[in-house]
Amino acid sequence: MNAIELSVERDGERTLLRAPEVGWFTCAVQRGRLLVPGEEVGRIETLSVSRALVVPAGVSGRVTNDPPERVHEPTEYGAILYELEALSEEASAIEAVSASVEVSELVVRAPHTGRFWHRSAPNEPSMASEGDVLVEGAPVGLIEVMKTFTLVPYRALNGLPERARVKRVLVDDGSETEEGDALLEVEPA
């Protein structure tokens, strides 16, 4: 995956995550979200090349600013994308979650590039939520490419169990994904 780390600035109690280059910022995470090292927290598009924005090692916290109003926000080098507040009591828990995402190999991956949706309509429930049991062919979401939606079914391939329980949802609703990106972490059911 083509990824780039956000630039970091410590400002007293706050941590500022800044744009590492000029481009169009998209797929921003919501206010209140916990961020962990190595996590993808948006994308930056420059000259038709889209790159994942990743939280650098040693950085974690809760997002205190709102995402941009526009889906594709023009961004200059060094612009503040996220302001984080420190989470002293939760920091070790965040690091443990981060490590488990890297270690786990039981993940459902995006079959192709596009925007991943958890539900078929805004008022519908998610197709796959934490704790749900998945079997062969069960829908886990949709991938949108140029206003065409393709159902993403669960497939027991590449070491995935025939019956799996969703352990964690790894991408936000409406996130840009590339082929092979991890969507869900699962465990044998």
Backbone bond lengths (Angstrom), bond angles and torsions (degrees), N, CA, C in turn:
res aa  C-N    CA-C-N  psi(-1)  N-CA   C-N-CA  omega(-1)  CA-C   N-CA-C  phi
1 M - - - 1.447 - - 1.521 108.55 -
2 N 1.311 116.23 140.63 1.450 123.60 179.73 1.527 108.00 -85.07
3 A 1.340 118.09 101.54 1.459 122.03 -175.08 1.523 110.54 -128.48
4 I 1.343 114.04 156.79 1.458 121.41 177.90 1.528 107.93 -141.83
5 E 1.337 116.26 139.20 1.458 120.14 -179.79 1.524 110.71 -80.26
6 L 1.335 115.53 144.95 1.452 121.42 173.80 1.531 109.08 -69.87
7 S 1.312 117.02 150.71 1.462 121.68 174.30 1.525 108.05 -78.61
8 V 1.340 116.69 147.75 1.469 121.28 -175.47 1.516 110.44 -118.73
9 E 1.331 115.71 139.04 1.463 122.17 172.49 1.523 107.44 -136.91
10 R 1.320 116.52 128.67 1.469 121.54 176.76 1.524 107.22 -93.16
11 D 1.325 116.20 130.13 1.458 121.99 -178.41 1.530 108.01 -132.82
12 G 1.333 116.24 81.53 1.462 120.33 -177.47 1.511 110.82 65.13
13 E 1.319 117.13 -120.12 1.471 122.95 179.83 1.522 112.37 -78.46
14 R 1.335 116.92 -18.31 1.468 121.12 -176.03 1.520 111.87 -96.49
15 T 1.330 113.71 154.05 1.457 121.12 170.24 1.518 106.76 -118.69
16 L 1.318 117.00 129.21 1.454 122.07 179.08 1.519 109.37 -105.18
17 L 1.312 116.30 128.89 1.465 121.46 175.01 1.520 106.90 -105.68
18 R 1.333 115.97 120.82 1.459 121.83 -172.03 1.536 111.58 -112.00
19 A 1.324 114.78 156.44 1.469 121.47 178.21 1.527 109.80 -63.98
20 P 1.335 117.55 128.75 1.460 120.43 -179.57 1.528 113.26 -82.51
21 E 1.338 117.03 -7.74 1.458 121.06 178.87 1.527 109.53 -163.56
22 V 1.304 116.79 170.15 1.463 123.34 178.01 1.521 108.86 -77.49
23 G 1.336 117.26 145.06 1.458 119.91 175.73 1.510 111.69 165.17
24 W 1.325 115.22 -160.71 1.459 123.14 177.60 1.521 107.18 -105.64
25 F 1.328 116.87 117.64 1.466 122.66 179.69 1.522 108.68 -87.10
26 T 1.346 116.65 129.79 1.465 121.18 -178.85 1.528 109.87 -145.53
27 C 1.320 116.17 168.06 1.473 123.37 179.28 1.530 112.15 61.77
28 A 1.326 116.68 38.71 1.468 121.36 -179.79 1.522 110.35 -66.99
29 V 1.330 116.62 147.39 1.467 120.88 176.30 1.526 108.86 -85.32
30 Q 1.323 115.78 161.40 1.453 122.14 -174.68 1.531 112.78 -82.26
31 R 1.320 115.21 157.20 1.469 122.97 173.96 1.531 108.75 -57.58
32 G 1.336 117.27 138.95 1.458 121.91 178.96 1.514 114.55 93.62
33 R 1.311 117.60 -10.91 1.462 121.73 -178.64 1.526 110.49 -71.97
34 L 1.325 116.67 140.97 1.466 121.87 174.44 1.522 108.39 -84.72
35 L 1.312 116.65 130.37 1.461 121.23 178.79 1.518 109.33 -109.87
36 V 1.328 115.51 142.35 1.461 121.90 -179.17 1.527 109.85 -128.08
37 P 1.326 117.70 157.15 1.466 120.70 179.14 1.528 111.36 -57.97
38 G 1.321 115.21 137.58 1.463 121.15 177.39 1.511 114.35 84.98
39 E 1.337 117.77 -5.93 1.463 121.59 -177.86 1.525 110.22 -79.35
40 E 1.349 116.28 139.82 1.456 120.87 174.54 1.518 108.40 -79.62
41 V 1.345 116.87 127.56 1.465 121.43 -175.23 1.524 111.99 -128.30
42 G 1.302 116.99 30.14 1.456 121.84 178.11 1.510 109.92 141.40
43 R 1.327 113.51 -175.82 1.459 119.70 179.37 1.517 108.30 -138.41
44 I 1.322 115.52 153.73 1.459 120.71 173.45 1.521 107.07 -125.42
45 E 1.330 115.18 129.66 1.458 121.23 -178.44 1.516 108.79 -110.93
46 T 1.338 115.51 124.64 1.451 122.26 179.78 1.517 108.32 -135.27
47 L 1.330 116.20 123.31 1.470 121.25 179.20 1.529 111.71 50.65
48 S 1.319 116.83 48.73 1.472 124.98 177.63 1.524 114.12 66.13
49 V 1.338 117.47 14.20 1.461 121.38 175.84 1.526 107.37 -110.90
50 S 1.331 116.09 124.13 1.460 121.52 -179.63 1.525 109.05 -103.16
51 R 1.338 115.78 127.71 1.465 121.03 -179.95 1.514 109.58 -125.18
52 A 1.330 116.08 140.31 1.463 121.88 177.13 1.519 109.11 -71.13
53 L 1.344 116.14 139.19 1.457 122.23 173.68 1.514 107.63 -98.08
54 V 1.330 116.92 127.21 1.455 122.19 -172.06 1.532 110.07 -121.25
55 V 1.342 115.44 141.89 1.462 121.57 175.92 1.528 107.84 -71.35
56 P 1.346 117.55 128.10 1.466 120.37 -178.74 1.534 112.97 -68.71
57 A 1.326 116.00 160.45 1.465 121.99 176.12 1.519 109.98 -58.45
58 G 1.330 116.25 142.03 1.448 121.63 177.14 1.518 114.82 82.42
59 V 1.334 117.50 3.30 1.463 121.14 -178.84 1.519 109.05 -116.10
60 S 1.331 116.49 129.13 1.461 121.58 173.41 1.517 107.92 -154.36
61 G 1.317 116.71 160.73 1.460 120.78 179.05 1.513 110.76 158.87
62 R 1.342 114.53 -178.52 1.466 121.45 -179.15 1.532 108.76 -103.68
63 V 1.341 116.20 133.38 1.470 122.01 179.74 1.528 108.91 -68.58
64 T 1.347 116.13 127.75 1.464 120.55 -179.11 1.520 113.12 -109.23
65 N 1.324 118.38 -6.94 1.467 120.12 179.49 1.521 110.44 -107.59
66 D 1.329 115.66 156.75 1.462 121.74 178.12 1.524 110.08 -78.09
67 P 1.349 117.11 151.69 1.468 119.11 175.99 1.530 109.24 -70.12
68 P 1.331 118.03 162.71 1.466 120.36 178.18 1.531 110.78 -61.16
69 E 1.318 116.20 153.69 1.466 120.39 179.34 1.524 111.60 -70.62
70 R 1.316 116.61 -31.89 1.464 119.78 -178.60 1.522 110.92 -89.40
71 V 1.331 115.82 148.29 1.467 120.91 177.49 1.522 110.17 -66.50
72 H 1.315 117.33 -40.60 1.467 122.96 175.95 1.525 107.30 -116.69
73 E 1.334 116.08 98.99 1.461 122.48 -176.49 1.526 109.86 -94.20
74 P 1.357 118.15 122.09 1.462 118.66 175.49 1.526 109.08 -62.63
75 T 1.327 116.22 132.56 1.463 121.28 -173.06 1.523 110.28 -133.54
76 E 1.324 115.32 135.32 1.466 119.96 177.28 1.523 109.68 -96.70
77 Y 1.312 115.57 162.97 1.464 121.03 177.69 1.525 109.41 -58.53
78 G 1.336 116.66 130.23 1.459 121.35 176.80 1.516 115.05 84.79
79 A 1.343 118.16 -0.40 1.468 120.26 178.38 1.526 109.68 -64.22
80 I 1.333 116.61 142.52 1.463 120.53 178.57 1.525 108.85 -73.99
81 L 1.332 116.00 119.01 1.460 121.22 177.02 1.526 111.25 -96.54
82 Y 1.348 116.36 -38.24 1.463 121.20 -179.85 1.526 110.73 -138.94
83 E 1.333 114.85 139.80 1.455 122.06 169.06 1.522 106.09 -111.18
84 L 1.341 117.09 127.63 1.456 121.51 -177.48 1.517 110.51 -115.87
85 E 1.343 115.78 141.10 1.456 120.25 171.19 1.521 107.45 -100.86
86 A 1.320 115.76 144.39 1.462 121.25 -178.96 1.525 110.43 -68.80
87 L 1.317 116.21 148.48 1.464 122.46 179.89 1.515 107.85 -127.24
88 S 1.312 117.32 76.45 1.461 120.31 -173.87 1.522 113.16 -56.26
89 E 1.336 118.41 -46.38 1.464 119.68 -177.52 1.527 112.64 -75.90
90 E 1.326 117.17 -21.46 1.463 120.21 -177.84 1.526 112.50 -100.34
91 A 1.321 117.41 -8.71 1.458 120.48 -173.16 1.523 113.46 -57.53
92 S 1.324 117.79 -43.34 1.464 119.62 -179.29 1.524 110.95 -67.15
93 A 1.333 117.54 -35.80 1.471 120.97 177.48 1.524 110.36 -65.28
94 I 1.323 116.18 -39.05 1.466 120.50 178.93 1.528 110.05 -64.33
95 E 1.321 117.07 -44.39 1.463 120.54 179.27 1.525 110.69 -61.11
96 A 1.342 117.78 -38.45 1.467 121.30 179.38 1.523 110.48 -65.11
97 V 1.335 117.17 -41.36 1.472 120.79 177.91 1.518 109.43 -63.29
98 S 1.329 117.17 -43.85 1.452 121.84 -179.98 1.528 110.97 -59.03
99 A 1.314 117.08 -45.91 1.464 121.25 -179.10 1.522 110.85 -63.74
100 S 1.334 118.07 -39.26 1.461 120.14 -177.74 1.520 111.73 -68.24
101 V 1.352 117.76 -31.53 1.458 120.35 177.70 1.519 109.67 -64.99
102 E 1.333 117.03 -39.48 1.458 120.47 -179.33 1.523 111.65 -70.98
103 V 1.335 118.78 -34.98 1.452 123.13 -174.27 1.524 112.03 -79.47
104 S 1.327 117.38 -40.15 1.453 121.69 -174.36 1.528 111.56 -63.55
105 E 1.323 115.44 135.06 1.457 120.32 176.53 1.517 111.18 -110.54
106 L 1.327 117.75 -2.99 1.460 121.49 179.33 1.523 109.15 -90.47
107 V 1.322 115.54 82.02 1.460 120.97 -179.87 1.523 110.13 -130.46
108 V 1.324 114.89 144.90 1.460 121.91 172.28 1.516 105.62 -87.75
109 R 1.323 116.25 127.39 1.467 121.08 -174.76 1.530 111.62 -108.97
110 A 1.322 115.39 154.22 1.459 121.51 178.13 1.531 109.64 -66.30
111 P 1.335 117.34 127.19 1.465 119.33 -179.96 1.531 113.08 -72.95
112 H 1.336 117.12 -21.70 1.460 120.80 175.50 1.526 109.87 -159.11
113 T 1.307 116.19 172.22 1.462 122.79 -177.03 1.519 110.50 -76.47
114 G 1.333 116.54 142.85 1.463 122.23 177.12 1.514 110.29 161.70
115 R 1.312 116.08 -169.46 1.468 121.98 178.50 1.525 107.67 -95.47
116 F 1.350 117.01 125.14 1.467 122.07 -176.95 1.517 110.37 -92.08
117 W 1.331 115.75 130.39 1.466 122.84 178.71 1.522 109.41 -119.39
118 H 1.332 116.63 134.74 1.467 122.31 179.75 1.522 112.47 -78.79
119 R 1.317 117.66 -23.71 1.479 121.87 -172.88 1.523 109.94 -132.86
120 S 1.330 115.92 158.52 1.464 120.78 -178.70 1.521 112.55 -80.24
121 A 1.331 117.86 -19.89 1.462 123.25 177.77 1.528 107.64 -154.15
122 P 1.333 117.89 156.13 1.470 119.86 -177.08 1.525 114.82 -56.03
123 N 1.323 118.15 -31.83 1.471 120.92 -177.80 1.528 113.19 -93.68
124 E 1.320 117.79 3.68 1.463 122.19 -179.99 1.531 110.50 -93.30
125 P 1.341 118.04 155.25 1.476 119.93 176.89 1.533 110.63 -73.59
126 S 1.331 115.72 161.01 1.470 121.04 176.45 1.523 109.72 -61.79
127 M 1.316 116.61 144.25 1.463 121.11 178.76 1.525 111.51 -71.04
128 A 1.334 116.86 -30.87 1.470 121.39 178.59 1.522 108.35 -142.93
129 S 1.331 115.98 118.26 1.464 122.16 179.95 1.519 109.26 -119.97
130 E 1.331 116.18 165.64 1.454 120.50 177.64 1.523 110.18 -54.97
131 G 1.343 116.03 131.59 1.457 121.54 179.93 1.515 114.31 94.94
132 D 1.336 118.45 -18.83 1.471 121.01 178.93 1.524 110.48 -66.56
133 V 1.328 116.01 146.40 1.462 121.68 175.46 1.523 108.29 -98.07
134 L 1.319 116.10 129.57 1.459 122.48 -179.35 1.522 109.96 -108.14
135 V 1.325 115.31 139.27 1.462 121.85 173.72 1.525 107.27 -123.66
136 E 1.321 116.59 168.29 1.460 122.48 -179.18 1.532 110.69 -49.59
137 G 1.338 115.91 124.73 1.459 121.88 176.94 1.520 115.31 89.04
138 A 1.331 118.54 -8.35 1.471 120.95 179.78 1.533 109.30 -64.71
139 P 1.338 118.07 134.91 1.463 119.72 179.98 1.532 111.44 -71.36
140 V 1.334 116.30 137.15 1.466 120.71 177.07 1.528 111.76 -113.57
141 G 1.328 117.26 -12.39 1.455 121.36 179.25 1.513 111.02 163.68
142 L 1.319 115.47 -169.73 1.459 122.83 179.31 1.524 109.01 -127.73
143 I 1.333 116.60 147.82 1.461 120.37 171.02 1.520 106.84 -117.82
144 E 1.340 113.92 127.27 1.463 121.57 -178.36 1.517 110.06 -102.79
145 V 1.331 115.36 129.59 1.457 122.43 173.88 1.523 106.78 -133.56
146 M 1.309 117.30 115.60 1.465 123.09 179.09 1.525 111.85 51.94
147 K 1.330 116.31 49.81 1.476 124.56 177.56 1.530 113.24 65.18
148 T 1.333 117.56 14.82 1.459 122.16 173.43 1.526 107.35 -108.86
149 F 1.340 116.36 127.26 1.453 121.74 -175.79 1.526 110.23 -105.03
150 T 1.338 115.31 131.30 1.458 121.74 178.10 1.519 108.60 -118.06
151 L 1.325 116.14 129.62 1.457 121.35 177.92 1.532 109.80 -68.88
152 V 1.331 116.48 135.45 1.463 121.68 176.58 1.520 107.01 -104.59
153 P 1.349 118.21 107.91 1.466 120.36 179.36 1.527 111.42 -91.45
154 Y 1.328 115.41 154.83 1.466 120.15 173.16 1.515 108.18 -74.17
155 R 1.320 117.16 132.29 1.461 123.12 176.97 1.528 108.57 -127.91
156 A 1.312 117.20 130.37 1.467 122.60 178.95 1.531 108.68 -82.47
157 L 1.327 115.72 69.11 1.464 122.78 -179.19 1.523 109.57 -120.52
158 N 1.315 116.39 164.32 1.466 122.61 175.10 1.525 113.18 52.72
159 G 1.336 116.58 43.14 1.454 121.08 175.65 1.521 115.29 87.90
160 L 1.338 118.36 -0.35 1.464 120.23 178.49 1.529 109.31 -76.16
161 P 1.345 117.23 142.02 1.470 120.05 -179.10 1.528 111.95 -71.34
162 E 1.349 115.56 158.34 1.470 119.57 179.00 1.521 111.58 -65.27
163 R 1.331 117.23 -35.45 1.468 122.61 173.68 1.526 106.85 -120.12
164 A 1.329 115.57 122.78 1.467 119.74 -176.11 1.527 110.11 -130.01
165 R 1.319 115.60 145.53 1.463 121.73 175.08 1.531 107.46 -103.44
166 V 1.336 116.60 134.78 1.457 121.16 178.42 1.527 108.12 -70.94
167 K 1.312 115.46 116.08 1.467 121.66 -179.53 1.534 110.36 -86.42
168 R 1.349 115.52 -41.55 1.461 119.68 -178.22 1.524 109.23 -158.56
169 V 1.323 116.16 139.99 1.460 122.46 172.51 1.525 106.34 -88.10
170 L 1.331 117.38 125.21 1.458 121.46 -171.09 1.522 115.19 -98.60
171 V 1.343 117.86 -13.08 1.471 120.24 179.94 1.524 109.85 -128.35
172 D 1.316 115.34 149.07 1.467 121.35 177.89 1.525 110.27 -76.30
173 D 1.315 115.17 156.78 1.458 121.76 175.61 1.530 108.64 -61.69
174 G 1.336 116.87 127.79 1.456 121.64 179.81 1.513 114.94 86.41
175 S 1.338 117.38 9.91 1.467 121.00 -178.98 1.522 111.39 -74.87
176 E 1.330 115.33 142.90 1.459 120.64 172.10 1.527 107.54 -72.89
177 T 1.320 116.85 132.41 1.459 120.90 178.28 1.524 109.19 -129.59
178 E 1.302 114.63 154.16 1.459 120.62 174.58 1.517 108.06 -111.16
179 E 1.307 115.97 158.04 1.459 120.46 178.34 1.526 109.73 -52.60
180 G 1.335 116.39 128.32 1.457 121.39 178.75 1.517 114.93 93.67
181 D 1.339 118.50 -8.95 1.465 120.55 177.77 1.528 110.01 -65.03
182 A 1.325 117.30 143.57 1.466 122.54 178.18 1.527 109.24 -74.27
183 L 1.351 116.27 128.17 1.470 122.19 179.55 1.529 111.10 -103.38
184 L 1.336 115.55 -46.07 1.468 121.72 -177.12 1.518 109.33 -135.30
185 E 1.313 116.34 141.64 1.461 120.76 170.29 1.518 106.57 -98.50
186 V 1.336 117.45 132.08 1.472 121.58 -177.32 1.515 110.40 -126.07
187 E 1.338 114.89 167.71 1.455 122.36 174.71 1.523 107.12 -140.32
188 P 1.326 118.42 157.84 1.472 119.44 178.74 1.528 110.54 -58.24
189 A 1.341 116.05 139.40 1.472 120.86 -179.38 1.520 109.96 -96.39
